[in-house]
Amino acid sequence: MVAVMAIATTALNDLRSKFGSRICFSTPLLDTTHKEENGLIVSCGKNTTYFRLHNDGLRIAEAIESSSPNEILYYIARISEINELGDIPIYIIGNEEAKKTIKKYYKTVI
């Protein structure tokens, strides 16, 4: 299961001390690539894809347990419906197949 949430450093330290290596945290917010710019940053890992939308500040940070091009396209479409992406660049990182698929629908894919 993947969840995106804010957590206090003290709570994180308490969880790590109790569960050790059995607990794992990662976040799209730690990646500062393109954070100064408006854009949708889609970072694809082996099994998880992170979405971060900056549009005059952080608007969305989300993760899904998939790197399927069609599922990534679906989430970009949902984000676009909610936030009207317009001409905002979409950065696809780590999945060339997804980039190729999404370029068919969005002209601002980088």
C-alpha positions in Angstrom: 0.0 0.0 0.0 1.2 3.5 -0.8 0.0 6.6 1.1 1.1 10.3 0.8 0.9 12.2 4.0 2.8 14.7 6.1 4.5 13.4 9.2 6.5 15.1 11.9 10.1 14.2 12.1 9.7 13.0 15.7 6.9 10.6 14.7 9.1 9.3 11.9 12.0 8.8 14.2 9.7 7.0 16.7 8.4 4.7 14.0 11.9 3.9 12.7 13.2 3.1 16.2 10.2 0.8 16.9 10.0 -1.0 13.5 13.6 -0.6 12.1 14.0 -1.8 8.5 10.5 -3.2 8.4 9.2 0.3 7.7 10.0 2.3 4.6 9.3 5.9 3.7 9.8 7.7 0.5 8.3 10.9 -0.8 8.0 12.9 -4.0 8.5 16.0 -1.9 12.1 15.1 -1.3 12.9 15.3 -5.0 13.5 19.0 -5.7 13.7 18.6 -9.5 11.8 21.5 -11.2 10.4 22.7 -7.9 10.9 26.4 -8.8 8.9 26.0 -12.0 5.2 25.4 -12.6 4.7 21.9 -13.9 3.6 18.4 -13.3 6.5 16.1 -12.3 5.8 12.4 -12.8 8.6 10.3 -11.3 8.4 6.6 -12.2 10.0 3.9 -10.2 9.8 0.1 -10.6 6.5 -0.3 -8.8 5.5 3.2 -7.7 4.9 6.4 -9.5 4.9 9.8 -7.8 3.1 12.9 -9.0 3.9 16.4 -7.9 2.0 19.4 -9.3 3.5 22.9 -8.9 1.3 25.8 -10.1 2.2 28.9 -8.2 3.1 26.6 -5.3 2.6 22.9 -4.5 -0.9 21.8 -5.5 -0.7 18.0 -5.5 1.6 15.3 -4.2 0.4 11.8 -4.9 1.7 8.2 -5.4 0.3 5.1 -7.1 1.5 1.5 -6.9 2.0 1.2 -10.7 4.3 2.3 -13.5 1.9 1.3 -16.3 1.8 3.9 -19.0 -2.0 3.6 -19.1 -2.4 4.1 -15.4 0.0 7.0 -15.4 -2.1 8.6 -18.3 -5.3 8.0 -16.3 -3.9 9.8 -13.2 -2.6 12.7 -15.4 -6.1 13.0 -16.9 -7.7 13.1 -13.4 -5.1 15.7 -12.2 -5.8 17.8 -15.4 -9.5 17.7 -14.8 -9.1 19.0 -11.3 -6.4 21.6 -12.0 -6.7 22.6 -15.6 -3.1 22.0 -16.6 -3.3 24.1 -19.7 0.2 24.7 -21.1 2.0 23.6 -17.9 4.9 21.3 -18.8 4.6 17.6 -17.8 7.9 16.0 -16.9 8.0 12.2 -17.2 11.0 10.8 -15.4 12.1 7.2 -15.5 9.6 5.6 -17.9 10.2 6.3 -21.7 7.2 4.1 -22.6 4.9 6.2 -20.5 6.4 9.4 -21.9 5.7 8.1 -25.5 2.1 7.2 -24.6 1.3 10.4 -22.8 2.8 12.6 -25.6 0.0 11.3 -27.8 -2.5 13.2 -25.5 -0.6 16.1 -24.1 1.6 18.4 -26.2 3.6 19.7 -23.2 5.3 16.5 -22.2 9.1 16.8 -21.6 
